[in-house]
């Protein structure tokens, strides 16, 4: 299986295999942006108000160890949440497709 | 292989899936409720897929399950489908999850099931009448009713027009332009929804920065990263591990650069450690792939707040990163490049491997210098080891081997490019290699030269039996990881100790363990050995290539040359035993 096949799987999963290649790539990239933003929001949603300010401050510091320690302590389920967020975005996309198709 | 063949016991028309409007609406409502929480999402998606699963399978009285009604595809999708169905029934009989701890697995399996069904319906060109996927059947059924109410998850799709859109007439099809416009509208709605969530969470500025930074990223990298994220959501198990590994190998490099190598590596280790702590076992290949993607995503998000790191690592990437997924073009990717000679080693420049920016010049010189009697293997492996201290020896060997193959440093015909001692070899972020030494072809006696199967006499004195048992276990693990269900095409053992079940390795006719290297080299040049096993073991071209690569890997790691008349299984054990004994001598 090469990357062309992988690309084909991807666009079939998204139901965009009949679109022009340029459009396919743009849609994939836009969906990626939405996923990244959604994960960002999820992180903030999991933090208490005071934690949000601390998070922004820590990320500005650039201290990798501190960032990891903070996230590990405040959002221990972060990996699961990230995974769920990706699936949620994909599910929302497919659901919206179904809805639009059927009016 | 005729996918439309129906076994005698099966009815001519399999039961149409019964994803109902009601069930879809129910799932959609739950999904909307779950918009702000991870667990409810799982429940929501479970329901959607569960409805599809129930519909797709039907009951015994109604007709056969999909996986029993059709023959398998070359990559074993139907077999995998059956396994997934069985596991789902095991975890959730009657659609009810018995153990909450298995909810995540259930969710992944359910998504994989839907993915497999959908893929099968496309790949094997099954008509909608004979084998519609649950998804397609649902669309058809809902379309026929023409009375869909607002069912989309409102919170997910905030910004969606509330009026009922125009109904698509039955039988009519959208043009590509209409379809694209529709999807763009969906994406715009989803973006609005995320922005609104960000506002409520007090993350507006942070999310805006993510968006702004994203817009500065080159289109081809955007595509590669997005594809990785989406594929991680689909599930690498559903895609096939080979594809997943290939994708992640490239994506990891891009994400390391965009997110900062140190941060990326830190999160990757963090996620893998957490997996081990939570489940009490090391992450398998799929879990590692997922962790790589998640680590990359997190590093990119946080790199927005760390502009210096981002700038440092994005500089120099330029166009040197070769196509990933045919980035931007959808063409098949070929990362392989010729070896480029350079006049000066770019020490201290961002052209070095992503993890080698901050090391002292002396150390860098040591890592890049080719020593007398050595090939390019050692400098490459050494640089990787320094950049990735958390990688295991096996991972380092595999990556080194992959880089050397892709750069055509070593070839399957036994030739190898070598440079003169003292030259410098540099591994770049995209996996390409440059050097400043005179290159010459070196004929490595990879498989041509029969050698005595005996190990060196001084090594024998160390009692090889003591190491043979350990070698046997490790070879089993290696094969399981590389050719078993954790590593290739989804078939094989379910546990590391169940190696005997791996068809590709142990099948009497086609298993690699029972064939010599000479037979491996000759395979594929004549008729298939057995029709029943035509896609397995030595009859499978992709597996053959992987096995040839494995043999080179074992030879490079152990220094033990294979005998062309030696069985592959025996050679791998012999090489591994020698490797341990050599290590023990040092």
Interface residues (C-beta under 8 A of the other chain):
Chain A: X1 X2 X3 X4 X5 X6 X7 X9 X10 X12 X13 X14 X16 X17 X18 X19 X20 X21 X23 X24 X25 X27 X28 X29 X30 X31 X32 X33 X34 X35 X36 X37 X38 X39 X40 X41 X42 X43 X44 X45 X49 X52 X56 X59 X60 X62 X64 X65 X67 X68 X72 X77 X78 X79 X80 X81 X82 X83 X84 X85 X86 X87 X88 X89 X90 X91 X92 X93 X94 X95 X96 X97 X98 X99 X100 X101 X102 X103
Chain B: X24 X28 X31 X34 X35 X36 X38 X39 X41 X42 X44 X45 X48 X75 X104 X107 X111 X115 X118 X119 X122 X135 X138 X139 X142 X143 X146 X148 X150 X151 X152 X153 X156 X157 X160 X164 X165 X166 X167 X168 X176 X179 X180 X182 X183 X184 X185 X186 X187 X189 X190 X191 X193 X194 X195 X197 X198 X201 X202 X203 X206 X207 X210 X211 X214 X219 X222 X223 X225 X226 X227 X229 X230 X231 X232 X233 X234 X239 X240 X242 X243 X246 X247 X262 X263 X266 X267 X270 X271 X274 X275 X290 X291 X294 X297 X298 X300 X301 X302 X305 X306 X308 X309 X324 X325 X326 X328 X329 X330 X331 X332 X333 X542
